[in-house]
């Protein structure tokens, strides 16, 4: 079963959104969640357990839950408001006072406390969030970007990484077995093979409708 990113997601009762991230346990190479961004405003992103993925076809992920059930799942992004100090300027409304041929910046009268929104990704401890376009590096440098993961539907374990975009071998997908995946960081998947070994891996032409 392939889990593509940036494709439409359907609930049992209709279109519900877009896949934006997958969450993985880097120790077991197990996919734990798919992040689904709701199509309707306010476009909330939800953590959908991988067990709710019924199937993937073409450019679509189908879930075994309804739209109402999706909205009851844990949001992926949590927004909190923190206090921030800003300077309160006095002077000309445009920001600069003009006097003859000289310009003067307005003067500061005080500090004002305001509330600033800060967003936090709700990633379970020890897990990583990977999005489409995450950097892929071989032992001797950059080779491409993550396109999707191939997952065993029986246990949720990653079997292959599909790499695309920007790699050295043109408009093709490169199929990388999980045994070649080394360290996985927030912004990079690091392989334990070099560029020459990556080049020898199976490839196939990209023909997806979401390309």
N, C-alpha and C positions, 0 to 999 in steps of 0.2 A: 504494500500500500504506500503510495506516494503522498506526502503532505506538502503541497506547494504553498508558497507564500504570495501575498498580494493577489489573491484570487477570491471570487465570490464564495460566500458560505450560505448554505440553505438549512433552515430548520425544517421540521416535519410539516409545518404549515406555511412555508414560504421563505423568500429571500430575507436573510437577517443581517448580512454585513460582509466584511472583508477580513481575510486572515492576515495578520500583521506580524506576529512573532510565533515562535514555538519555544517552549521552555524545556530544557533538557537537564538531566542529572549527569554531569560530566564523569562521574565515577563509574556508573553502570551503562552509560550511553543509552539511557532510557528517556523517551519523550514523555513528559508528564502532562503538559498542557498545550493547547493551541489558543492563542489570543485572537479573539474575534472583535473587530470594531463595528459597532452597530451602524447600520445604514441610515437610520433615522436620527434626527437631532435629539439629544446633544452628542451623538456619535460616541457613546460610552464604549470603552474596550473591556471585555470580560475574559476571565480565565476559564477556559472550557477544558475540563479533564479529557485526556486523549481517549478515554473509554467511550466518550460521547460521539466520536467520529465513526459514523456508520460506513462511509465509503468516500472515495475520491474519484471523480470522473472528469476527463478533459480539464476544463478550467474551473472546476467546482468541488467544494468540500461539502458533504452532506452530513448533518448531525442527527442524532437520534434524540432530539429534544425540541420542544416547541419554543416559540418566541417568548411566551410568558416565562417558561423555565429558564431561558437564557438570561432574561433580565433579573432573575433571582440569584445568579452566580456572582462570584466575587469580582469586583472591578479590578482591572489591571493597573490603573492609574488612580492614585489617591492624592487629592489636592488639599493642602492645608495652608492657612494664612498666617504668616509670621510678621511681626512688627519690623518696620524698616524706618530709618531716619532719612528725611530728605530736607534739603535747604529751602527755606522760604525766601524768595527774592522779591525786592521792592524796586519800583522804578517804572520806566516806560513799558507799556503793554507789549511791545514788540520784542522786548528783551534787552534793548540797548537804548540809552538816552542820548539824544543829539543836542549838542550845544555849540552853535556856530559851526566851525569846521572840524570840531573834535567829537569823538564818540566815547562814551563812558559806559562800562558795564554796570548793570544795576547792583545795588548793595544788598547784602544778606541781612535780614532782620532777625531770623530765628531758625531753629530746627523744628520740623513738623513730623509727628509720628503717623505713619500710614500702614495699612495692611497690604502685604505683597503675597500673591499666590505662588506657592511652590509645589511642583508635582513630583511624586515619588512613584516609581514602578514597584508594584507589589509582587516581588519575586521571592518564592519560598527559600529559606536558608539553604545554602549549598547548591542551588540550581542556577542556571544561566539562561538568559533570554537571547535568542538568536533571530535576527530578522533577515529578509532577503537582501542580498548585497553585502552581508558580513564578509570581511576580508579573509582570504585563504592564503596561507604561506606554507611553502615547502621548506625543507631544512636549509635551502640556499636562496630563499627569497620568495617574493610575491608571485602567485600563479593564477589567481582568479577570485571569484566571489561566489558565495552560497546562493544557489537557486532553490533547492528544496532538499528534503531528506526522504529516504526510503525506509519505511518502518515495517517490522513484522507485526501484523495486526493481532496476532495471538498473544504477544507479550509486551508490545509497545517498544521493543528495543530497536535502535537504529541499526540497519544493515549496511546502508550506503549513504554517502553524501553526494549530491549532484551539484557539480560546479559549473558555473557559466559566467559570461560577461567579463571581458577584459583579460581572459587568459590567453596563452600564447598560441592557441591552435584554432583560432577563427571562431565562426559561429556554430559551435558544437557544444553539447553537454559532455562533461567528463564524469564518469561513474567511479567514485572513489570508495573502496570498501572501508568499513569501520575500523578494520585492523590497521589501516594507514593513518587513522586520526590519532594525533597525540594530544597535547595540551589544548584545552578550549578556554579562551578568555572571552571577556564581554564583547570585545570588538574584533576578535580574530580567532579563526580555527587554524591551529598549527598542525601540520602533517609530520609524520616521522619518516617521510621519503623525500627524495630530491626531485628537481624539475625533470630530469631525464626519466625517472621512474614514473612520474605523473604522465609524461608524454606517452608512455607505453600502455597506459590504462585504456579500457574500452571507451569509445565515444560514439555519439549518434547525433545527426543533424537536428537542430531545434525547429520544431514545427508547431509550437503551441500557439493557441489563439490569443493568450495573454502576453505574448512577446512584445 
